[in-house]
Amino acid sequence: MRIVVDLNRCEAYAQCAFQAPDVFAMHGEEALMYEPCPGDERREQVMRAAASCPVQAILVEWPGGPAVPEGAATGARG
């Protein structure tokens, strides 16, 4: 899996860092740092993190498949 975060859209709510602290972390108060290619063992955490983003700035891409928007795992949006 590959993660892409629209850093122009990200407003540093840090919900992703709470859901997947091994993948997402805040550097200071406004800078998000993240692992762009986390291992498959973090799939559930990453999907929860993407779904928790209030501004939908996180996109999860799967090899050989279409990009999955953050709400797709749970059927929820926003």
N, C-alpha and C positions, 0 to 999 in steps of 0.2 A: 504494500500500500504506500501511497505517496500523499503527503499533506501539502496543501497550498493555502497560505493565509494571505488575504488581501489586507496588507498592513495599512493601506489608506483608509480602509473601512473600519478596521479594528479600533475600538474606543477604550481598550485596556480595562474592561470589566473583570478580567482574569477568571471568568467562570471555567474556561478551558483548563487553566492551571490547577484549579480545585479538582476537576474531574480526572485529569491525566497529568499529575505532577512530574512523571518521568519523561513526558514528551513536551509539555508546555511550561514555561516559566517566565515570570516577569523580571525584567532587568530594570531596576529603578521603578518609577511610578507609571511610566507610559510605554516602555519598550518591551514588546513580546519577543521572546526567543523560543524556538521550537525545533524539534528533530524532524526534518522533512521526510525521512523514510524509516519510521519506527518498525520494529519487528511485528510479525503477525500475532505474537502473544499479547500485544497491546491493543488489538483491534477493538475490543469492547470498550476500553477506556477512551480510545480516540473517537469512536462513534458517539459516546456519551458527551465528550467534550465538544465535539462539533455541534451536536444538538443543543447544547447549553448556551451557545454563543448568541447573545441577544441581537446582534447586528448581522448575523449570518455571514461572518467573514471567513469561515473555515470550509474548505472544500477537500473531500477525501477522494482520491483517484485510485482505481484498482487496475492492476496490470491486465491488459487485454479487454478491458471493459470501460464503460462510460464513467464519467465523474459522478460521484454520489453526493448530492447536496446534504448538508448537515442534518436536516429533519427526516431524511429518507429512512433511516434505520428504525425510527419509532413511528413514522407516519405523521409526526408533529412538525409544525413550521413555526419558527419564531421563538 
